[in-house]
Amino acid sequence: MSEEAGSARQKLHAHALVEFLLIAALAVYLMLARGQVVGDDLAFTVVGAGLMALVTYWTLNTLRDVLEVVAVRAHRLKH
């Protein structure tokens, strides 16, 4: 059981680091996009939409990891 808790915690830390980097990349993109009109540069818009979709997916994935860590801890406290 302790291996499962450690594994879930390590995975959460790795996913949180990736989450931080993705949000930082999105912030940089939004700063670069400040003066642009949406759709004016199609490639730039597609990159932004893809980055936003990736951040959304990764955020949900990280939240799933948080729930997994909470479930492992709750299970450990129960037994």
DRENDO-1510 file (C-alpha; in Angstrom, 1 decimal, always signed):
<recs>
REC; n; res; u; v; w
REC; 1; MET; +0.0; +0.0; +0.0 .
REC; 2; SER; +2.8; +2.4; +0.8 .
REC; 3; GLU; +4.3; +1.8; -2.7 .
REC; 4; GLU; +1.0; +2.8; -4.2 .
REC; 5; ALA; +0.8; +6.0; -2.2 .
REC; 6; GLY; +4.4; +6.9; -3.1 .
REC; 7; SER; +3.8; +6.2; -6.8 .
REC; 8; ALA; +0.6; +8.3; -6.9 .
REC; 9; ARG; +2.4; +11.1; -5.1 .
REC; 10; GLN; +5.4; +11.0; -7.5 .
REC; 11; LYS; +3.1; +11.0; -10.5 .
REC; 12; LEU; +1.2; +14.0; -9.1 .
REC; 13; HIS; +4.4; +15.9; -8.6 .
REC; 14; ALA; +5.6; +15.2; -12.1 .
REC; 15; HIS; +2.2; +16.2; -13.6 .
REC; 16; ALA; +2.1; +19.4; -11.5 .
REC; 17; LEU; +5.5; +20.4; -12.9 .
REC; 18; VAL; +4.3; +19.8; -16.4 .
REC; 19; GLU; +1.1; +21.8; -15.5 .
REC; 20; PHE; +3.2; +24.7; -14.3 .
REC; 21; LEU; +5.3; +24.7; -17.5 .
REC; 22; LEU; +2.2; +24.6; -19.7 .
REC; 23; ILE; +0.5; +27.4; -17.9 .
REC; 24; ALA; +3.7; +29.5; -18.2 .
REC; 25; ALA; +3.8; +28.7; -22.0 .
REC; 26; LEU; +0.2; +29.8; -22.3 .
REC; 27; ALA; +0.9; +33.0; -20.4 .
REC; 28; VAL; +3.8; +33.8; -22.8 .
REC; 29; TYR; +1.5; +33.0; -25.8 .
REC; 30; LEU; -1.2; +35.3; -24.4 .
REC; 31; MET; +1.4; +38.1; -24.0 .
REC; 32; LEU; +2.5; +37.6; -27.5 .
REC; 33; ALA; -1.0; +37.6; -28.8 .
REC; 34; ARG; -2.0; +40.8; -27.0 .
REC; 35; GLY; -1.9; +42.9; -30.1 .
REC; 36; GLN; -3.1; +40.3; -32.6 .
REC; 37; VAL; -6.6; +39.9; -34.1 .
REC; 38; VAL; -8.0; +36.4; -33.7 .
REC; 39; GLY; -7.7; +34.6; -37.1 .
REC; 40; ASP; -5.5; +37.2; -38.6 .
REC; 41; ASP; -2.5; +34.8; -38.5 .
REC; 42; LEU; -4.1; +31.4; -38.9 .
REC; 43; ALA; -1.0; +29.4; -37.7 .
REC; 44; PHE; -0.6; +31.6; -34.6 .
REC; 45; THR; -4.3; +31.1; -33.8 .
REC; 46; VAL; -4.1; +27.3; -34.3 .
REC; 47; VAL; -1.0; +27.1; -32.0 .
REC; 48; GLY; -2.9; +29.1; -29.4 .
REC; 49; ALA; -6.0; +26.9; -29.7 .
REC; 50; GLY; -3.9; +23.8; -29.4 .
REC; 51; LEU; -2.0; +25.1; -26.4 .
REC; 52; MET; -5.3; +26.0; -24.7 .
REC; 53; ALA; -6.7; +22.5; -25.4 .
REC; 54; LEU; -3.5; +20.9; -24.1 .
REC; 55; VAL; -3.6; +23.0; -20.9 .
REC; 56; THR; -7.2; +22.1; -20.3 .
REC; 57; TYR; -6.6; +18.3; -20.9 .
REC; 58; TRP; -3.5; +18.4; -18.6 .
REC; 59; THR; -5.4; +20.3; -15.9 .
REC; 60; LEU; -8.1; +17.6; -15.8 .
REC; 61; ASN; -5.5; +14.9; -15.8 .
REC; 62; THR; -3.7; +16.5; -12.9 .
REC; 63; LEU; -7.0; +16.8; -11.0 .
REC; 64; ARG; -7.5; +13.1; -11.5 .
REC; 65; ASP; -4.1; +12.5; -10.0 .
REC; 66; VAL; -5.0; +14.7; -7.0 .
REC; 67; LEU; -8.2; +12.6; -6.5 .
REC; 68; GLU; -6.1; +9.4; -6.7 .
REC; 69; VAL; -3.7; +10.6; -4.0 .
REC; 70; VAL; -6.7; +11.6; -1.8 .
REC; 71; ALA; -8.3; +8.2; -2.4 .
REC; 72; VAL; -5.1; +6.3; -1.5 .
REC; 73; ARG; -4.8; +8.3; +1.7 .
REC; 74; ALA; -8.4; +7.8; +2.6 .
REC; 75; HIS; -8.1; +4.1; +2.0 .
REC; 76; ARG; -5.0; +4.0; +4.1 .
REC; 77; LEU; -6.8; +5.8; +7.0 .
REC; 78; LYS; -9.7; +3.4; +6.7 .
REC; 79; HIS; -7.6; +0.3; +7.2 .
</recs>
